[in-house]
Amino acid sequence: MDRQMYHYAPVAKALTELKEKGYTTDFNLQEARIINNYTDFVIEEVYRYEGETDPADEATVYGIKSSDGEKGVFVAGHGAYSEKSAAMVLHQMTIKDRDQKEE
């Protein structure tokens, strides 16, 4: 069973918190890398922002780590979940259990 971690925070706050934790790469600029090599990534953090009045304001901020240790973020807006998008790939991936030991 997948363990889901959601921190409800505004997108800007989520990005600031993740940057402070070392997530410095903007994986939105490397979407093809995620799509083509999704097995090289693990989701470590998920921040979800729900618009107070408009569902189109919803966004998910992923804190992800590559197999070589590179940490970064991917921000998926409401319309980002098309069939061939990195957002859809991340949405379907397993989220790392916080208690899971580093290898």
Secondary structure as GFF3:
##gff-version 3
##sequence-region A 1 103
A	DSSP	beta_strand	7	8	.	.	.	ID=ss1
A	DSSP	alpha_helix	11	20	.	.	.	ID=ss2
A	DSSP	beta_strand	25	26	.	.	.	ID=ss3
A	DSSP	three_ten_helix	27	30	.	.	.	ID=ss4
A	DSSP	alpha_helix	31	36	.	.	.	ID=ss5
A	DSSP	three_ten_helix	38	40	.	.	.	ID=ss6
A	DSSP	beta_strand	41	49	.	.	.	ID=ss7
A	DSSP	three_ten_helix	55	57	.	.	.	ID=ss8
A	DSSP	beta_strand	59	66	.	.	.	ID=ss9
A	DSSP	beta_strand	71	77	.	.	.	ID=ss10
A	DSSP	alpha_helix	86	92	.	.	.	ID=ss11
###
